[in-house]
Amino acid sequence: MTQFMDVHHGMAGITAEQLMHAHQADLAIEKQEGVHFEKAWADPASGTVYCLSQAPSAEAVQRIHERAGHKADEIHPVPLSV
Amino acid sequence: MTQFMDVHHGMAGITAEQLMHAHQADLAIEKQEGVHFEKAWADPASGTVYCLSQAPSAEAVQRIHERAGHKADEIHPVPLSV
């Protein structure tokens, strides 16, 4: 398992409720791919959302995001953290 | 205080030790601007580093990063998180 940071653009105006629902949609199906979404942060002004996860691969992260209806624009493994 | 996510590009090949030293350089002077750097994640392959902080403004975050020798390429307020 590796930690991943993924980024979604084009989410301008996202509300706290929409972020919560999107995160819950991921959590509801994440076990299908052995992924765990740990945290998400949103900037409604620029429309950027960051998600931190533990997953077997970037493709597994993307499959969950796609099935939940919000494909990521970038997915980076972040094996280093401090 | 607002939470911020900032992004550094061009850090390909960064090591765990370099990430730790960069983070410690921020922590050593963060109080000058009332900033607190909470966490940082790095992708050595793409050369991307993400930093999460609490700060009074994006400019305050940037001033600390500049003084510590690693200006951020993007700084986004992330007032929403889940």
Backbone of each chain as nested JSON, in Angstrom:
{
  "chains": [
    {"id": "A", "residues": [
      {"number": 1, "name": "MET", "atoms": {"N": [0.853, -1.201, 0.0], "CA": [0.0, 0.0, 0.0], "C": [0.881, 1.24, 0.0]}},
      {"number": 2, "name": "THR", "atoms": {"N": [0.493, 2.196, -0.783], "CA": [1.22, 3.457, -0.926], "C": [0.235, 4.586, -0.662]}},
      {"number": 3, "name": "GLN", "atoms": {"N": [0.788, 5.7, -0.196], "CA": [-0.08, 6.861, -0.021], "C": [-0.134, 7.623, -1.35]}},
      {"number": 4, "name": "PHE", "atoms": {"N": [-1.318, 8.132, -1.677], "CA": [-1.515, 8.898, -2.911], "C": [-2.191, 10.222, -2.599]}},
      {"number": 5, "name": "MET", "atoms": {"N": [-1.804, 11.26, -3.367], "CA": [-2.505, 12.533, -3.342], "C": [-3.104, 12.719, -4.73]}},
      {"number": 6, "name": "ASP", "atoms": {"N": [-4.426, 12.865, -4.79], "CA": [-5.011, 13.145, -6.104], "C": [-5.662, 14.514, -6.097]}},
      {"number": 7, "name": "VAL", "atoms": {"N": [-5.787, 15.06, -7.303], "CA": [-6.244, 16.432, -7.464], "C": [-7.384, 16.474, -8.478]}},
      {"number": 8, "name": "HIS", "atoms": {"N": [-8.429, 17.198, -8.111], "CA": [-9.571, 17.436, -9.009], "C": [-9.644, 18.934, -9.29]}},
      {"number": 9, "name": "HIS", "atoms": {"N": [-9.749, 19.287, -10.551], "CA": [-9.955, 20.688, -10.923], "C": [-11.418, 20.881, -11.343]}},
      {"number": 10, "name": "GLY", "atoms": {"N": [-11.799, 22.126, -11.558], "CA": [-13.144, 22.407, -12.087], "C": [-14.253, 22.25, -11.068]}},
      {"number": 11, "name": "MET", "atoms": {"N": [-13.922, 22.335, -9.777], "CA": [-14.933, 22.158, -8.725], "C": [-15.301, 23.504, -8.086]}},
      {"number": 12, "name": "ALA", "atoms": {"N": [-15.198, 24.565, -8.851], "CA": [-15.482, 25.899, -8.303], "C": [-16.867, 25.942, -7.663]}},
      {"number": 13, "name": "GLY", "atoms": {"N": [-16.944, 26.528, -6.499], "CA": [-18.216, 26.685, -5.803], "C": [-18.616, 25.488, -4.966]}},
      {"number": 14, "name": "ILE", "atoms": {"N": [-17.758, 24.469, -4.894], "CA": [-18.096, 23.281, -4.09], "C": [-18.391, 23.699, -2.642]}},
      {"number": 15, "name": "THR", "atoms": {"N": [-19.432, 23.097, -2.074], "CA": [-19.824, 23.399, -0.692], "C": [-19.317, 22.311, 0.246]}},
      {"number": 16, "name": "ALA", "atoms": {"N": [-19.352, 22.607, 1.533], "CA": [-18.941, 21.622, 2.534], "C": [-19.785, 20.354, 2.41]}},
      {"number": 17, "name": "GLU", "atoms": {"N": [-21.079, 20.537, 2.153], "CA": [-21.981, 19.382, 2.035], "C": [-21.636, 18.541, 0.795]}},
      {"number": 18, "name": "GLN", "atoms": {"N": [-21.344, 19.214, -0.31], "CA": [-20.983, 18.479, -1.528], "C": [-19.666, 17.722, -1.351]}},
      {"number": 19, "name": "LEU", "atoms": {"N": [-18.706, 18.345, -0.654], "CA": [-17.433, 17.672, -0.396], "C": [-17.661, 16.438, 0.469]}},
      {"number": 20, "name": "MET", "atoms": {"N": [-18.497, 16.587, 1.482], "CA": [-18.791, 15.465, 2.38], "C": [-19.475, 14.33, 1.611]}},
      {"number": 21, "name": "HIS", "atoms": {"N": [-20.446, 14.683, 0.766], "CA": [-21.149, 13.647, 0.003], "C": [-20.215, 12.945, -0.982]}},
      {"number": 22, "name": "ALA", "atoms": {"N": [-19.327, 13.71, -1.625], "CA": [-18.381, 13.108, -2.571], "C": [-17.441, 12.149, -1.839]}},
      {"number": 23, "name": "HIS", "atoms": {"N": [-16.966, 12.58, -0.665], "CA": [-16.062, 11.734, 0.13], "C": [-16.796, 10.471, 0.592]}},
      {"number": 24, "name": "GLN", "atoms": {"N": [-18.038, 10.622, 1.018], "CA": [-18.812, 9.454, 1.463], "C": [-19.073, 8.485, 0.307]}},
      {"number": 25, "name": "ALA", "atoms": {"N": [-19.249, 9.026, -0.899], "CA": [-19.452, 8.166, -2.075], "C": [-18.204, 7.328, -2.337]}},
      {"number": 26, "name": "ASP", "atoms": {"N": [-17.026, 7.932, -2.115], "CA": [-15.774, 7.171, -2.238], "C": [-15.681, 6.109, -1.145]}},
      {"number": 27, "name": "LEU", "atoms": {"N": [-15.941, 6.518, 0.09], "CA": [-15.815, 5.588, 1.224], "C": [-16.743, 4.388, 1.072]}},
      {"number": 28, "name": "ALA", "atoms": {"N": [-17.912, 4.627, 0.492], "CA": [-18.921, 3.564, 0.384], "C": [-18.458, 2.417, -0.501]}},
      {"number": 29, "name": "ILE", "atoms": {"N": [-17.56, 2.701, -1.455], "CA": [-17.16, 1.652, -2.409], "C": [-15.648, 1.394, -2.426]}},
      {"number": 30, "name": "GLU", "atoms": {"N": [-14.906, 2.066, -1.555], "CA": [-13.436, 1.997, -1.641], "C": [-12.89, 0.587, -1.467]}},
      {"number": 31, "name": "LYS", "atoms": {"N": [-13.597, -0.249, -0.686], "CA": [-13.093, -1.606, -0.431], "C": [-13.073, -2.471, -1.677]}},
      {"number": 32, "name": "GLN", "atoms": {"N": [-13.857, -2.104, -2.698], "CA": [-13.853, -2.851, -3.965], "C": [-12.451, -2.913, -4.576]}},
      {"number": 33, "name": "GLU", "atoms": {"N": [-11.639, -1.898, -4.283], "CA": [-10.299, -1.814, -4.882], "C": [-9.205, -1.784, -3.822]}},
      {"number": 34, "name": "GLY", "atoms": {"N": [-9.565, -2.036, -2.566], "CA": [-8.564, -2.046, -1.505], "C": [-7.977, -0.674, -1.205]}},
      {"number": 35, "name": "VAL", "atoms": {"N": [-8.788, 0.357, -1.463], "CA": [-8.353, 1.745, -1.258], "C": [-8.943, 2.262, 0.051]}},
      {"number": 36, "name": "HIS", "atoms": {"N": [-8.223, 3.176, 0.709], "CA": [-8.856, 3.92, 1.806], "C": [-8.594, 5.419, 1.641]}},
      {"number": 37, "name": "PHE", "atoms": {"N": [-9.681, 6.164, 1.497], "CA": [-9.576, 7.619, 1.398], "C": [-9.517, 8.201, 2.808]}},
      {"number": 38, "name": "GLU", "atoms": {"N": [-8.39, 8.874, 3.1], "CA": [-8.137, 9.334, 4.463], "C": [-8.67, 10.732, 4.72]}},
      {"number": 39, "name": "LYS", "atoms": {"N": [-8.559, 11.594, 3.719], "CA": [-8.844, 13.012, 3.964], "C": [-9.056, 13.697, 2.624]}},
      {"number": 40, "name": "ALA", "atoms": {"N": [-9.849, 14.773, 2.629], "CA": [-10.013, 15.585, 1.416], "C": [-10.097, 17.048, 1.822]}},
      {"number": 41, "name": "TRP", "atoms": {"N": [-9.544, 17.908, 0.97], "CA": [-9.535, 19.358, 1.208], "C": [-10.037, 20.048, -0.052]}},
      {"number": 42, "name": "ALA", "atoms": {"N": [-10.793, 21.129, 0.111], "CA": [-11.315, 21.822, -1.071], "C": [-11.104, 23.324, -0.998]}},
      {"number": 43, "name": "ASP", "atoms": {"N": [-10.783, 23.869, -2.165], "CA": [-10.7, 25.316, -2.378], "C": [-11.83, 25.688, -3.334]}},
      {"number": 44, "name": "PRO", "atoms": {"N": [-12.961, 26.139, -2.807], "CA": [-14.107, 26.46, -3.676], "C": [-13.795, 27.592, -4.65]}},
      {"number": 45, "name": "ALA", "atoms": {"N": [-12.866, 28.475, -4.29], "CA": [-12.574, 29.63, -5.148], "C": [-11.896, 29.197, -6.455]}},
      {"number": 46, "name": "SER", "atoms": {"N": [-10.869, 28.378, -6.35], "CA": [-10.174, 27.933, -7.571], "C": [-10.787, 26.652, -8.117]}},
      {"number": 47, "name": "GLY", "atoms": {"N": [-11.649, 26.009, -7.316], "CA": [-12.272, 24.765, -7.767], "C": [-11.345, 23.573, -7.712]}},
      {"number": 48, "name": "THR", "atoms": {"N": [-10.431, 23.591, -6.722], "CA": [-9.467, 22.501, -6.58], "C": [-9.813, 21.636, -5.368]}},
      {"number": 49, "name": "VAL", "atoms": {"N": [-9.771, 20.32, -5.551], "CA": [-9.978, 19.386, -4.441], "C": [-8.779, 18.432, -4.397]}},
      {"number": 50, "name": "TYR", "atoms": {"N": [-8.229, 18.231, -3.189], "CA": [-7.129, 17.306, -2.957], "C": [-7.663, 16.153, -2.114]}},
      {"number": 51, "name": "CYS", "atoms": {"N": [-7.305, 14.925, -2.497], "CA": [-7.695, 13.754, -1.698], "C": [-6.449, 12.952, -1.36]}},
      {"number": 52, "name": "LEU", "atoms": {"N": [-6.346, 12.549, -0.105], "CA": [-5.241, 11.713, 0.365], "C": [-5.776, 10.31, 0.594]}},
      {"number": 53, "name": "SER", "atoms": {"N": [-5.072, 9.322, 0.055], "CA": [-5.541, 7.939, 0.21], "C": [-4.38, 6.983, 0.418]}},
      {"number": 54, "name": "GLN", "atoms": {"N": [-4.72, 5.8, 0.888], "CA": [-3.814, 4.652, 0.909], "C": [-4.378, 3.677, -0.111]}},
      {"number": 55, "name": "ALA", "atoms": {"N": [-3.546, 3.214, -1.032], "CA": [-4.085, 2.365, -2.095], "C": [-3.0, 1.483, -2.681]}},
      {"number": 56, "name": "PRO", "atoms": {"N": [-3.424, 0.388, -3.334], "CA": [-2.444, -0.489, -3.98], "C": [-1.851, 0.13, -5.247]}},
      {"number": 57, "name": "SER", "atoms": {"N": [-2.561, 1.071, -5.882], "CA": [-2.057, 1.699, -7.114], "C": [-2.861, 2.959, -7.42]}},
      {"number": 58, "name": "ALA", "atoms": {"N": [-2.293, 3.814, -8.279], "CA": [-3.025, 5.003, -8.723], "C": [-4.28, 4.597, -9.5]}},
      {"number": 59, "name": "GLU", "atoms": {"N": [-4.175, 3.505, -10.252], "CA": [-5.324, 3.04, -11.039], "C": [-6.486, 2.636, -10.123]}},
      {"number": 60, "name": "ALA", "atoms": {"N": [-6.168, 2.044, -8.989], "CA": [-7.218, 1.659, -8.037], "C": [-7.91, 2.902, -7.491]}},
      {"number": 61, "name": "VAL", "atoms": {"N": [-7.124, 3.941, -7.18], "CA": [-7.715, 5.211, -6.719], "C": [-8.645, 5.756, -7.795]}},
      {"number": 62, "name": "GLN", "atoms": {"N": [-8.169, 5.756, -9.038], "CA": [-8.981, 6.327, -10.119], "C": [-10.26, 5.532, -10.345]}},
      {"number": 63, "name": "ARG", "atoms": {"N": [-10.183, 4.206, -10.263], "CA": [-11.388, 3.403, -10.494], "C": [-12.47, 3.749, -9.474]}},
      {"number": 64, "name": "ILE", "atoms": {"N": [-12.08, 3.94, -8.212], "CA": [-13.083, 4.312, -7.195], "C": [-13.639, 5.704, -7.488]}},
      {"number": 65, "name": "HIS", "atoms": {"N": [-12.76, 6.662, -7.782], "CA": [-13.235, 8.017, -8.068], "C": [-14.164, 8.029, -9.29]}},
      {"number": 66, "name": "GLU", "atoms": {"N": [-13.826, 7.228, -10.314], "CA": [-14.676, 7.185, -11.518], "C": [-16.047, 6.605, -11.194]}},
      {"number": 67, "name": "ARG", "atoms": {"N": [-16.052, 5.493, -10.445], "CA": [-17.342, 4.859, -10.094], "C": [-18.178, 5.77, -9.214]}},
      {"number": 68, "name": "ALA", "atoms": {"N": [-17.508, 6.587, -8.399], "CA": [-18.233, 7.513, -7.509], "C": [-18.661, 8.772, -8.255]}},
      {"number": 69, "name": "GLY", "atoms": {"N": [-18.229, 8.891, -9.524], "CA": [-18.727, 10.003, -10.34], "C": [-17.828, 11.224, -10.387]}},
      {"number": 70, "name": "HIS", "atoms": {"N": [-16.596, 11.091, -9.905], "CA": [-15.706, 12.262, -9.926], "C": [-14.264, 11.822, -10.21]}},
      {"number": 71, "name": "LYS", "atoms": {"N": [-13.97, 11.633, -11.493], "CA": [-12.637, 11.229, -11.942], "C": [-11.588, 12.263, -11.529]}},
      {"number": 72, "name": "ALA", "atoms": {"N": [-10.431, 11.81, -11.078], "CA": [-9.351, 12.729, -10.692], "C": [-8.59, 13.207, -11.929]}},
      {"number": 73, "name": "ASP", "atoms": {"N": [-8.072, 14.429, -11.861], "CA": [-7.277, 14.979, -12.963], "C": [-5.804, 14.607, -12.834]}},
      {"number": 74, "name": "GLU", "atoms": {"N": [-5.337, 14.415, -11.619], "CA": [-3.948, 14.012, -11.354], "C": [-3.953, 13.066, -10.18]}},
      {"number": 75, "name": "ILE", "atoms": {"N": [-3.1, 12.067, -10.222], "CA": [-2.906, 11.178, -9.06], "C": [-1.41, 10.965, -8.896]}},
      {"number": 76, "name": "HIS", "atoms": {"N": [-0.875, 11.393, -7.776], "CA": [0.554, 11.237, -7.494], "C": [0.772, 10.312, -6.31]}},
      {"number": 77, "name": "PRO", "atoms": {"N": [1.633, 9.305, -6.446], "CA": [2.057, 8.587, -5.255], "C": [2.871, 9.566, -4.401]}},
      {"number": 78, "name": "VAL", "atoms": {"N": [2.671, 9.548, -3.102], "CA": [3.476, 10.394, -2.191], "C": [4.089, 9.484, -1.134]}},
      {"number": 79, "name": "PRO", "atoms": {"N": [5.113, 8.709, -1.55], "CA": [5.704, 7.745, -0.628], "C": [6.432, 8.409, 0.539]}},
      {"number": 80, "name": "LEU", "atoms": {"N": [6.788, 9.699, 0.394], "CA": [7.47, 10.404, 1.476], "C": [6.511, 11.366, 2.147]}},
      {"number": 81, "name": "SER", "atoms": {"N": [6.551, 11.399, 3.494], "CA": [5.764, 12.412, 4.196], "C": [6.449, 12.733, 5.515]}},
      {"number": 82, "name": "VAL", "atoms": {"N": [6.148, 13.901, 6.006], "CA": [6.776, 14.364, 7.24], "C": [5.78, 15.235, 7.993]}}
    ]},
    {"id": "B", "residues": [
      {"number": 1, "name": "MET", "atoms": {"N": [-7.389, 32.334, 11.022], "CA": [-6.478, 31.33, 10.457], "C": [-7.249, 30.444, 9.482]}},
      {"number": 2, "name": "THR", "atoms": {"N": [-6.613, 30.179, 8.402], "CA": [-7.202, 29.351, 7.346], "C": [-6.223, 28.224, 7.038]}},
      {"number": 3, "name": "GLN", "atoms": {"N": [-6.769, 27.12, 6.582], "CA": [-5.876, 26.04, 6.159], "C": [-5.471, 26.277, 4.701]}},
      {"number": 4, "name": "PHE", "atoms": {"N": [-4.223, 26.001, 4.382], "CA": [-3.705, 26.166, 3.024], "C": [-3.019, 24.885, 2.569]}},
      {"number": 5, "name": "MET", "atoms": {"N": [-3.159, 24.611, 1.258], "CA": [-2.377, 23.546, 0.629], "C": [-1.488, 24.224, -0.396]}},
      {"number": 6, "name": "ASP", "atoms": {"N": [-0.18, 24.061, -0.255], "CA": [0.694, 24.624, -1.278], "C": [1.439, 23.516, -1.999]}},
      {"number": 7, "name": "VAL", "atoms": {"N": [1.867, 23.837, -3.213], "CA": [2.438, 22.842, -4.102], "C": [3.773, 23.355, -4.645]}},
      {"number": 8, "name": "HIS", "atoms": {"N": [4.774, 22.49, -4.605], "CA": [6.096, 22.775, -5.176], "C": [6.337, 21.787, -6.308]}},
      {"number": 9, "name": "HIS", "atoms": {"N": [6.753, 22.307, -7.461], "CA": [7.133, 21.438, -8.577], "C": [8.665, 21.437, -8.693]}},
      {"number": 10, "name": "GLY", "atoms": {"N": [9.183, 20.579, -9.552], "CA": [10.621, 20.591, -9.839], "C": [11.482, 19.979, -8.744]}},
      {"number": 11, "name": "MET", "atoms": {"N": [10.881, 19.136, -7.903], "CA": [11.623, 18.535, -6.791], "C": [11.94, 17.066, -7.078]}},
      {"number": 12, "name": "ALA", "atoms": {"N": [12.1, 16.729, -8.338], "CA": [12.366, 15.324, -8.702], "C": [13.575, 14.789, -7.954]}},
      {"number": 13, "name": "GLY", "atoms": {"N": [13.44, 13.592, -7.442], "CA": [14.534, 12.932, -6.746], "C": [14.659, 13.304, -5.279]}},
      {"number": 14, "name": "ILE", "atoms": {"N": [13.739, 14.116, -4.77], "CA": [13.801, 14.493, -3.346], "C": [13.823, 13.242, -2.468]}},
      {"number": 15, "name": "THR", "atoms": {"N": [14.666, 13.288, -1.441], "CA": [14.776, 12.147, -0.525], "C": [13.993, 12.44, 0.764]}},
      {"number": 16, "name": "ALA", "atoms": {"N": [13.779, 11.401, 1.553], "CA": [13.087, 11.566, 2.833], "C": [13.842, 12.556, 3.716]}},
      {"number": 17, "name": "GLU", "atoms": {"N": [15.17, 12.487, 3.687], "CA": [15.979, 13.378, 4.518], "C": [15.851, 14.831, 4.043]}},
      {"number": 18, "name": "GLN", "atoms": {"N": [15.865, 15.035, 2.737], "CA": [15.709, 16.394, 2.195], "C": [14.328, 16.962, 2.528]}},
      {"number": 19, "name": "LEU", "atoms": {"N": [13.301, 16.11, 2.441], "CA": [11.952, 16.572, 2.787], "C": [11.898, 16.967, 4.258]}},
      {"number": 20, "name": "MET", "atoms": {"N": [12.512, 16.153, 5.105], "CA": [12.518, 16.448, 6.545], "C": [13.265, 17.752, 6.826]}},
      {"number": 21, "name": "HIS", "atoms": {"N": [14.4, 17.941, 6.18], "CA": [15.171, 19.174, 6.41], "C": [14.41, 20.402, 5.917]}},
      {"number": 22, "name": "ALA", "atoms": {"N": [13.75, 20.282, 4.771], "CA": [12.978, 21.414, 4.236], "C": [11.835, 21.767, 5.191]}},
      {"number": 23, "name": "HIS", "atoms": {"N": [11.165, 20.731, 5.688], "CA": [10.044, 20.949, 6.615], "C": [10.555, 21.585, 7.906]}},
      {"number": 24, "name": "GLN", "atoms": {"N": [11.689, 21.106, 8.405], "CA": [12.252, 21.672, 9.643], "C": [12.685, 23.127, 9.443]}},
      {"number": 25, "name": "ALA", "atoms": {"N": [13.16, 23.454, 8.235], "CA": [13.533, 24.849, 7.944], "C": [12.299, 25.753, 8.013]}},
      {"number": 26, "name": "ASP", "atoms": {"N": [11.158, 25.247, 7.547], "CA": [9.906, 26.011, 7.667], "C": [9.507, 26.15, 9.137]}},
      {"number": 27, "name": "LEU", "atoms": {"N": [9.522, 25.038, 9.857], "CA": [9.092, 25.046, 11.263], "C": [9.947, 25.998, 12.098]}},
      {"number": 28, "name": "ALA", "atoms": {"N": [11.232, 26.1, 11.76], "CA": [12.152, 26.914, 12.564], "C": [11.797, 28.396, 12.528]}},
      {"number": 29, "name": "ILE", "atoms": {"N": [11.138, 28.843, 11.449], "CA": [10.864, 30.282, 11.302], "C": [9.389, 30.599, 11.131]}},
      {"number": 30, "name": "GLU", "atoms": {"N": [8.515, 29.591, 11.193], "CA": [7.105, 29.808, 10.86], "C": [6.421, 30.834, 11.769]}},
      {"number": 31, "name": "LYS", "atoms": {"N": [6.885, 30.945, 13.013], "CA": [6.231, 31.857, 13.954], "C": [6.407, 33.319, 13.558]}},
      {"number": 32, "name": "GLN", "atoms": {"N": [7.411, 33.6, 12.73], "CA": [7.625, 34.977, 12.248], "C": [6.387, 35.52, 11.542]}},
      {"number": 33, "name": "GLU", "atoms": {"N": [5.616, 34.606, 10.941], "CA": [4.442, 35.02, 10.166], "C": [3.145, 34.414, 10.698]}},
      {"number": 34, "name": "GLY", "atoms": {"N": [3.22, 33.802, 11.881], "CA": [2.014, 33.215, 12.465], "C": [1.487, 32.012, 11.696]}},
      {"number": 35, "name": "VAL", "atoms": {"N": [2.412, 31.311, 11.038], "CA": [2.051, 30.143, 10.219], "C": [2.379, 28.874, 10.992]}},
      {"number": 36, "name": "HIS", "atoms": {"N": [1.636, 27.811, 10.755], "CA": [2.067, 26.5, 11.244], "C": [1.959, 25.47, 10.124]}},
      {"number": 37, "name": "PHE", "atoms": {"N": [3.094, 24.889, 9.784], "CA": [3.126, 23.836, 8.768], "C": [2.813, 22.512, 9.436]}},
      {"number": 38, "name": "GLU", "atoms": {"N": [1.713, 21.892, 9.008], "CA": [1.207, 20.698, 9.68], "C": [1.782, 19.405, 9.11]}},
      {"number": 39, "name": "LYS", "atoms": {"N": [1.968, 19.39, 7.787], "CA": [2.297, 18.113, 7.139], "C": [2.841, 18.396, 5.747]}},
      {"number": 40, "name": "ALA", "atoms": {"N": [3.674, 17.521, 5.247], "CA": [4.152, 17.629, 3.87], "C": [4.266, 16.234, 3.276]}},
      {"number": 41, "name": "TRP", "atoms": {"N": [3.989, 16.146, 1.981], "CA": [4.045, 14.876, 1.261], "C": [4.843, 15.087, -0.014]}},
      {"number": 42, "name": "ALA", "atoms": {"N": [5.624, 14.106, -0.411], "CA": [6.425, 14.275, -1.622], "C": [6.325, 13.08, -2.556]}},
      {"number": 43, "name": "ASP", "atoms": {"N": [6.312, 13.409, -3.839], "CA": [6.384, 12.438, -4.923], "C": [7.714, 12.647, -5.641]}},
      {"number": 44, "name": "PRO", "atoms": {"N": [8.749, 11.884, -5.272], "CA": [10.061, 12.093, -5.892], "C": [10.052, 11.856, -7.401]}},
      {"number": 45, "name": "ALA", "atoms": {"N": [9.148, 11.013, -7.891], "CA": [9.137, 10.684, -9.321], "C": [8.723, 11.889, -10.167]}},
      {"number": 46, "name": "SER", "atoms": {"N": [7.635, 12.538, -9.804], "CA": [7.181, 13.709, -10.574], "C": [7.789, 15.0, -10.036]}},
      {"number": 47, "name": "GLY", "atoms": {"N": [8.426, 14.93, -8.859], "CA": [9.022, 16.128, -8.274], "C": [8.019, 17.088, -7.675]}},
      {"number": 48, "name": "THR", "atoms": {"N": [6.925, 16.529, -7.139], "CA": [5.874, 17.35, -6.552], "C": [5.883, 17.23, -5.038]}},
      {"number": 49, "name": "VAL", "atoms": {"N": [5.786, 18.368, -4.353], "CA": [5.669, 18.37, -2.899], "C": [4.423, 19.166, -2.519]}},
      {"number": 50, "name": "TYR", "atoms": {"N": [3.623, 18.613, -1.627], "CA": [2.429, 19.264, -1.092], "C": [2.678, 19.581, 0.373]}},
      {"number": 51, "name": "CYS", "atoms": {"N": [2.32, 20.809, 0.786], "CA": [2.428, 21.181, 2.2], "C": [1.084, 21.675, 2.689]}},
      {"number": 52, "name": "LEU", "atoms": {"N": [0.687, 21.208, 3.86], "CA": [-0.554, 21.649, 4.495], "C": [-0.188, 22.547, 5.67]}},
      {"number": 53, "name": "SER", "atoms": {"N": [-0.831, 23.7, 5.74], "CA": [-0.514, 24.64, 6.821], "C": [-1.754, 25.339, 7.331]}},
      {"number": 54, "name": "GLN", "atoms": {"N": [-1.618, 25.947, 8.498], "CA": [-2.592, 26.885, 9.042], "C": [-1.896, 28.234, 9.013]}},
      {"number": 55, "name": "ALA", "atoms": {"N": [-2.55, 29.248, 8.449], "CA": [-1.87, 30.534, 8.298], "C": [-2.873, 31.663, 8.192]}},
      {"number": 56, "name": "PRO", "atoms": {"N": [-2.411, 32.89, 8.468], "CA": [-3.299, 34.042, 8.319], "C": [-3.55, 34.405, 6.856]}},
      {"number": 57, "name": "SER", "atoms": {"N": [-2.657, 34.023, 5.949], "CA": [-2.838, 34.353, 4.528], "C": [-1.886, 33.506, 3.677]}},
      {"number": 58, "name": "ALA", "atoms": {"N": [-2.181, 33.444, 2.385], "CA": [-1.292, 32.744, 1.452], "C": [0.061, 33.451, 1.393]}},
      {"number": 59, "name": "GLU", "atoms": {"N": [0.031, 34.773, 1.502], "CA": [1.278, 35.543, 1.449], "C": [2.182, 35.187, 2.632]}},
      {"number": 60, "name": "ALA", "atoms": {"N": [1.592, 34.962, 3.787], "CA": [2.383, 34.569, 4.963], "C": [3.035, 33.208, 4.73]}},
      {"number": 61, "name": "VAL", "atoms": {"N": [2.307, 32.286, 4.153], "CA": [2.867, 30.966, 3.825], "C": [4.052, 31.136, 2.873]}},
      {"number": 62, "name": "GLN", "atoms": {"N": [3.846, 31.958, 1.848], "CA": [4.902, 32.132, 0.851], "C": [6.14, 32.793, 1.456]}},
      {"number": 63, "name": "ARG", "atoms": {"N": [5.937, 33.78, 2.326], "CA": [7.097, 34.452, 2.931], "C": [7.968, 33.459, 3.7]}},
      {"number": 64, "name": "ILE", "atoms": {"N": [7.341, 32.542, 4.44], "CA": [8.129, 31.535, 5.172], "C": [8.838, 30.598, 4.195]}},
      {"number": 65, "name": "HIS", "atoms": {"N": [8.112, 30.122, 3.192], "CA": [8.741, 29.214, 2.222], "C": [9.909, 29.907, 1.504]}},
      {"number": 66, "name": "GLU", "atoms": {"N": [9.74, 31.186, 1.165], "CA": [10.827, 31.913, 0.478], "C": [12.045, 32.049, 1.39]}},
      {"number": 67, "name": "ARG", "atoms": {"N": [11.796, 32.443, 2.644], "CA": [12.919, 32.608, 3.576], "C": [13.625, 31.284, 3.85]}},
      {"number": 68, "name": "ALA", "atoms": {"N": [12.853, 30.186, 3.79], "CA": [13.442, 28.865, 4.031], "C": [14.124, 28.326, 2.772]}},
      {"number": 69, "name": "GLY", "atoms": {"N": [13.991, 29.065, 1.658], "CA": [14.726, 28.691, 0.452], "C": [13.968, 27.839, -0.543]}},
      {"number": 70, "name": "HIS", "atoms": {"N": [12.637, 27.725, -0.368], "CA": [11.861, 26.906, -1.318], "C": [10.486, 27.52, -1.544]}},
      {"number": 71, "name": "LYS", "atoms": {"N": [10.467, 28.496, -2.452], "CA": [9.224, 29.187, -2.814], "C": [8.193, 28.203, -3.383]}},
      {"number": 72, "name": "ALA", "atoms": {"N": [6.953, 28.375, -2.999], "CA": [5.889, 27.506, -3.521], "C": [5.451, 27.972, -4.902]}},
      {"number": 73, "name": "ASP", "atoms": {"N": [5.015, 27.01, -5.736], "CA": [4.517, 27.347, -7.073], "C": [3.029, 27.672, -7.054]}},
      {"number": 74, "name": "GLU", "atoms": {"N": [2.304, 27.068, -6.125], "CA": [0.862, 27.334, -5.988], "C": [0.538, 27.33, -4.507]}},
      {"number": 75, "name": "ILE", "atoms": {"N": [-0.353, 28.198, -4.09], "CA": [-0.851, 28.158, -2.707], "C": [-2.363, 28.347, -2.769]}},
      {"number": 76, "name": "HIS", "atoms": {"N": [-3.088, 27.342, -2.296], "CA": [-4.557, 27.42, -2.306], "C": [-5.097, 27.392, -0.889]}},
      {"number": 77, "name": "PRO", "atoms": {"N": [-5.974, 28.319, -0.543], "CA": [-6.705, 28.155, 0.709], "C": [-7.606, 26.924, 0.553]}},
      {"number": 78, "name": "VAL", "atoms": {"N": [-7.681, 26.103, 1.588], "CA": [-8.6, 24.949, 1.559], "C": [-9.493, 25.04, 2.798]}},
      {"number": 79, "name": "PRO", "atoms": {"N": [-10.453, 25.966, 2.737], "CA": [-11.305, 26.179, 3.911], "C": [-12.213, 24.995, 4.217]}},
      {"number": 80, "name": "LEU", "atoms": {"N": [-12.423, 24.121, 3.229], "CA": [-13.269, 22.942, 3.454], "C": [-12.403, 21.698, 3.554]}},
      {"number": 81, "name": "SER", "atoms": {"N": [-12.721, 20.84, 4.533], "CA": [-12.036, 19.543, 4.597], "C": [-12.954, 18.531, 5.227]}},
      {"number": 82, "name": "VAL", "atoms": {"N": [-12.691, 17.28, 4.925], "CA": [-13.528, 16.188, 5.441], "C": [-12.659, 14.963, 5.646]}}
    ]}
  ]
}
